[in-house]
Amino acid sequence: MDNNLNLLPPDAPISQEKQGASDTQVPQPPQPPQLPKKKKGKGCLIAVGIFVFLMILIAIFSDGDNQAKSDSDGLVTDSTEVVTEDIEHAAAVATEEATEVVTEDIEQTAAVGIDSAKIRKLRPFFTEKKDEFKGIVWIEPKARPKYTNANGICTYFALNSEGKPGNLRFRIQYYANDWLFINSYTFLIDGNIYTFSNPDVERDNNSMIWEWSDTGVAQSGEVAQILNAIKNAKEVKIRFNGRQYYKDKVLTQKDIKAIQQPIEYFEALGGRF
């Protein structure tokens, strides 16, 4: 070792020349600037957050679609139920109305007491005479007297344009040699007395006389009582009460039948008096 070397104390500063000589550095190429390094934990958290957010959105829209579908299904179901209820209600109403109409027709038929079987049975015993001017048809028993100048007694009635019976009438005819000038009738029906007072009597004559009355039941309550009594009677007598005299007559079964049958036919067609 060279003893001429000056030893420096450990804390002595190194001269610039020596420092430069000994620390000569090789030039380095310039380095590109580096981005600051990201922390690994922060990126993962962001990714997880985005994923969770997307899942929440999917769940919300999925629930919304399900709810909309449920609401839509509910509306369809409700609409179907409403339509079904309307159809059922309409059918029930139609059925009820039809039933009411049929029931009403049956009740009306029963109320007027139309008896088809009896009508068919009685029709052959009557004649029909149409009055075109009045628009009615007169229903008269074949047993009635053909002419006014003959003794006879009967009932008859009319059918209106709808075929309904009405205007039940009671006709009494007296034919003889001498006038009575009839002013009332007295009936003895199965032992019971009935009076028909003040009838509208018409008269005519040639070599014989005839007096007659033709009275609507609606015109006289007395006639209605007499006919109600005769329609089921077995024995009938009549007294023609005149101005000074009277004449008694026992009605034959043909006479009684000429009163009873038209009443029966009238009621079978639905007539009432």
Stockholm file with secondary structure:
# STOCKHOLM 1.0

chainA/1-273         MDNNLNLLPPDAPISQEKQGASDTQVPQPPQPPQLPKKKKGKGCLIAVGIFVFLMILIAIFSDGDNQAKSDSDGLVTDSTEVVTEDIEHAAAVATEEATEVVTEDIEQTAAVGIDSAKIRKLRPFFTEKKDEFKGIVWIEPKARPKYTNANGICTYFALNSEGKPGNLRFRIQYYANDWLFINSYTFLIDGNIYTFSNPDVERDNNSMIWEWSDTGVAQSGEVAQILNAIKNAKEVKIRFNGRQYYKDKVLTQKDIKAIQQPIEYFEALGGRF
#=GR chainA/1-273 SS CCTTCCCCCTTCCCCHHHHHHHTCCCCCCCCCCCCCCCCHHHHHHHHHHHHHHHHHHHHHHHHHHHHHHHHHHHHHHHHHHHHHHHHHHHHHHHHHHHHHHHHHHHHHHHHHTCCHHHHHHHGGGEEEEEETTTTEEEEEETTSCSSSSSCEEEEEEEECTTSCEEEEEEEEEEEESSCCCCCEEEEEETTEEEEEESCCEEEEESSSEEEEEEEEGGGCHHHHHHHHHHTTCSCEEEEEECSSCEEEEECCHHHHHHHHHHHHHHHHTTCCC
#=GC SS_cons         CCTTCCCCCTTCCCCHHHHHHHTCCCCCCCCCCCCCCCCHHHHHHHHHHHHHHHHHHHHHHHHHHHHHHHHHHHHHHHHHHHHHHHHHHHHHHHHHHHHHHHHHHHHHHHHHTCCHHHHHHHGGGEEEEEETTTTEEEEEETTSCSSSSSCEEEEEEEECTTSCEEEEEEEEEEEESSCCCCCEEEEEETTEEEEEESCCEEEEESSSEEEEEEEEGGGCHHHHHHHHHHTTCSCEEEEEECSSCEEEEECCHHHHHHHHHHHHHHHHTTCCC
//
